[in-house]
Amino acid sequence: MPDRGPSRWARPSVILVATDLGDLDRLMPFALHQAHQSGARVILLHVLGAGAGISADPVGMPYYDPAAAIDFAIKTLEPWRSMARSQDIHCDAVVREGHPAQQIIAGARQFKADRILLGTRSRSKVSKLLLGSVAEQVLRSVNLPVITVGPEAHLEAASGTGSQRVVLHATTLRETSCPSAALACEIAAAHQARLVLMHVLPPLDEMRRDHLPTGLDSTALRELQILAAETGANELCCTTVETRIAHGHPAIEILAASVDLKASLIVLGSTSRSAVHSLTHDRTVYRVLAHARCPVMTLRDSEEDSVPLPSEHDAIHL
């Protein structure tokens, strides 16, 4: 996938919306809103995974009927495609068969997407979080921004009314944070939003026990201020960059800050395959993606996996 860089990513010309059909009501308001902002083309992609075409005959015997599954997907996507086109948004719908994550990645390559939009879900009864294997594979495998919309995200809250929009960039302060900080800055500039760079330190009692400087006296704050200065110096970033330090559990503090700031977008620091693993090990990323009240953008900085493009007969275009 060609490297289009932060400028194209901040103002996408093609947005790929990967949907399981059940999340269209949640995804499409954000997709249409973003398309209006940048004049982007929207590609609606649904992938029929293994077993999607299984039906039962009158006596209950299962049989494979992909035509019925494809027809159902087309009928479900069509009203949204028509709605987008009625709003002068160029929108196409595509149905494919195969491994969902691979087909999403291949679709992003084929349509030269600048952004992927997909949904996440959570199991709230016992606080077990589920990003979804498809979403996780996509996050780990593409070298372009992926925006996830969790079950608690609402466009009204994300858009903000009567106040300046806020982009919250949560950073680990690793070197890989620079590309996503630049992207967050350009997005903030494009939408005349405030940019807040945030870093979460361990709990206060732990740091005091280890005799480490905390809060305003911490080394992390100085590093964050340096990152803010470097980010703000970007000629494409015409916005004020603020800094914010917190102590506690990263996911809890990031979510709390996003609510306090009424953030319209959370940007997570650039992640390599190993960094994603370390973050998801303690559920930090899972918790943010599943419970954020606004979309969450993640950006992976390492080389993408090689995924073969599908053949023409694998796709059904509306």
TAVEN-V504346 format. One record per pair of residues at least 6 apart in sequence whose ideal C-beta (glycine too) atoms are under 6 Angstrom apart, sorted by the first residue. I is the first residue (numbers start at 1). J is the second residue. D is the distance in whole Angstrom. If there is no record, write none. Layout:
i->I j->J d->D
i->I j->J d->D
This chain:
i->1 j->109 d->5
i->1 j->304 d->6
i->4 j->114 d->6
i->6 j->182 d->5
i->6 j->183 d->4
i->6 j->186 d->5
i->8 j->114 d->5
i->9 j->114 d->6
i->9 j->145 d->5
i->9 j->183 d->6
i->10 j->186 d->4
i->10 j->187 d->5
i->10 j->190 d->5
i->11 j->38 d->5
i->11 j->190 d->6
i->12 j->38 d->5
i->12 j->40 d->5
i->12 j->114 d->4
i->12 j->115 d->4
i->13 j->40 d->6
i->13 j->114 d->6
i->14 j->41 d->5
i->14 j->111 d->6
i->14 j->112 d->6
i->14 j->113 d->5
i->14 j->114 d->5
i->15 j->40 d->5
i->15 j->42 d->5
i->15 j->115 d->5
i->15 j->117 d->6
i->16 j->43 d->5
i->16 j->107 d->6
i->16 j->108 d->5
i->16 j->113 d->4
i->16 j->116 d->5
i->17 j->27 d->6
i->17 j->31 d->5
i->17 j->44 d->5
i->17 j->117 d->5
i->18 j->45 d->5
i->18 j->104 d->5
i->18 j->118 d->4
i->19 j->27 d->6
i->19 j->46 d->6
i->21 j->46 d->6
i->21 j->76 d->5
i->23 j->119 d->4
i->24 j->80 d->6
i->26 j->119 d->6
i->26 j->149 d->6
i->27 j->119 d->6
i->27 j->149 d->6
i->28 j->80 d->5
i->29 j->155 d->5
i->30 j->149 d->6
i->30 j->155 d->6
i->30 j->295 d->6
i->31 j->42 d->6
i->31 j->117 d->5
i->35 j->42 d->5
i->35 j->89 d->5
i->41 j->90 d->4
i->42 j->84 d->6
i->42 j->89 d->6
i->42 j->91 d->4
i->43 j->92 d->6
i->43 j->111 d->5
i->44 j->77 d->5
i->44 j->93 d->4
i->45 j->94 d->5
i->45 j->107 d->5
i->46 j->73 d->5
i->46 j->95 d->5
i->47 j->96 d->5
i->47 j->100 d->4
i->47 j->103 d->4
i->48 j->69 d->5
i->48 j->97 d->5
i->49 j->100 d->5
i->52 j->69 d->5
i->53 j->64 d->5
i->53 j->65 d->5
i->53 j->66 d->4
i->53 j->69 d->4
i->54 j->62 d->5
i->55 j->65 d->4
i->56 j->62 d->6
i->70 j->95 d->6
i->70 j->316 d->6
i->73 j->95 d->5
i->74 j->318 d->6
i->77 j->93 d->4
i->81 j->91 d->5
i->81 j->93 d->5
i->84 j->91 d->4
i->85 j->91 d->6
i->93 j->318 d->4
i->94 j->315 d->6
i->94 j->317 d->6
i->95 j->316 d->4
i->96 j->103 d->5
i->96 j->314 d->5
i->96 j->315 d->5
i->100 j->134 d->5
i->101 j->134 d->5
i->101 j->137 d->4
i->101 j->138 d->5
i->102 j->307 d->5
i->104 j->138 d->5
i->105 j->141 d->6
i->105 j->142 d->6
i->105 j->307 d->5
i->106 j->307 d->5
i->106 j->309 d->5
i->106 j->310 d->5
i->108 j->116 d->6
i->110 j->309 d->6
i->115 j->145 d->5
i->116 j->146 d->5
i->117 j->147 d->5
i->118 j->135 d->6
i->118 j->148 d->6
i->119 j->149 d->5
i->120 j->131 d->5
i->120 j->132 d->6
i->120 j->135 d->6
i->120 j->148 d->5
i->120 j->150 d->5
i->120 j->289 d->5
i->120 j->290 d->6
i->121 j->130 d->6
i->121 j->151 d->6
i->122 j->129 d->5
i->122 j->151 d->6
i->122 j->290 d->4
i->123 j->130 d->6
i->129 j->283 d->6
i->129 j->286 d->4
i->129 j->287 d->6
i->129 j->290 d->5
i->131 j->286 d->5
i->131 j->289 d->6
i->139 j->146 d->5
i->139 j->298 d->6
i->140 j->273 d->6
i->140 j->276 d->5
i->141 j->305 d->5
i->142 j->304 d->6
i->143 j->300 d->6
i->143 j->304 d->4
i->145 j->297 d->5
i->145 j->299 d->5
i->146 j->298 d->5
i->147 j->295 d->5
i->147 j->297 d->5
i->148 j->289 d->5
i->148 j->296 d->5
i->149 j->295 d->5
i->150 j->289 d->6
i->150 j->290 d->5
i->150 j->292 d->5
i->152 j->291 d->6
i->152 j->293 d->5
i->153 j->293 d->6
i->153 j->294 d->6
i->153 j->295 d->6
i->157 j->293 d->5
i->158 j->264 d->5
i->158 j->294 d->4
i->160 j->262 d->6
i->160 j->264 d->6
i->164 j->194 d->6
i->165 j->191 d->6
i->165 j->193 d->4
i->165 j->264 d->4
i->166 j->193 d->6
i->166 j->194 d->5
i->166 j->261 d->5
i->166 j->263 d->5
i->167 j->184 d->5
i->167 j->187 d->6
i->167 j->188 d->4
i->167 j->193 d->5
i->167 j->195 d->5
i->167 j->265 d->5
i->168 j->196 d->5
i->168 j->258 d->5
i->168 j->261 d->6
i->168 j->263 d->4
i->168 j->266 d->5
i->169 j->181 d->6
i->169 j->184 d->4
i->169 j->197 d->5
i->169 j->267 d->4
i->170 j->198 d->5
i->170 j->254 d->5
i->170 j->268 d->6
i->171 j->177 d->4
i->171 j->199 d->6
i->171 j->269 d->4
i->172 j->269 d->5
i->173 j->199 d->6
i->173 j->223 d->5
i->176 j->270 d->4
i->176 j->301 d->5
i->177 j->269 d->4
i->179 j->270 d->5
i->179 j->301 d->5
i->180 j->267 d->6
i->180 j->269 d->5
i->180 j->270 d->4
i->180 j->299 d->5
i->181 j->227 d->6
i->181 j->231 d->5
i->182 j->234 d->6
i->184 j->195 d->6
i->184 j->267 d->4
i->185 j->195 d->5
i->185 j->231 d->5
i->185 j->234 d->6
i->185 j->237 d->4
i->186 j->236 d->5
i->186 j->237 d->6
i->188 j->195 d->4
i->188 j->239 d->5
i->189 j->237 d->5
i->189 j->238 d->5
i->189 j->239 d->5
i->195 j->239 d->5
i->195 j->241 d->5
i->196 j->242 d->5
i->196 j->244 d->5
i->197 j->224 d->6
i->197 j->228 d->5
i->197 j->243 d->5
i->198 j->244 d->4
i->198 j->257 d->6
i->199 j->220 d->5
i->199 j->224 d->5
i->199 j->245 d->6
i->200 j->246 d->5
i->200 j->250 d->4
i->200 j->253 d->5
i->201 j->220 d->6
i->201 j->247 d->5
i->203 j->247 d->6
i->203 j->248 d->6
i->204 j->214 d->6
i->204 j->247 d->5
i->207 j->214 d->5
i->215 j->245 d->6
i->221 j->245 d->5
i->224 j->243 d->5
i->225 j->243 d->6
i->228 j->241 d->4
i->228 j->243 d->5
i->231 j->241 d->5
i->232 j->241 d->4
i->246 j->253 d->4
i->250 j->284 d->5
i->251 j->284 d->5
i->251 j->287 d->4
i->251 j->288 d->5
i->254 j->288 d->5
i->255 j->291 d->6
i->258 j->266 d->5
i->263 j->294 d->5
i->264 j->294 d->6
i->265 j->294 d->6
i->265 j->295 d->6
i->266 j->292 d->6
i->266 j->296 d->5
i->267 j->297 d->5
i->268 j->298 d->5
i->270 j->299 d->5
i->270 j->301 d->4
i->271 j->300 d->5
i->272 j->302 d->5
i->279 j->285 d->5
i->288 j->296 d->6
i->289 j->296 d->5
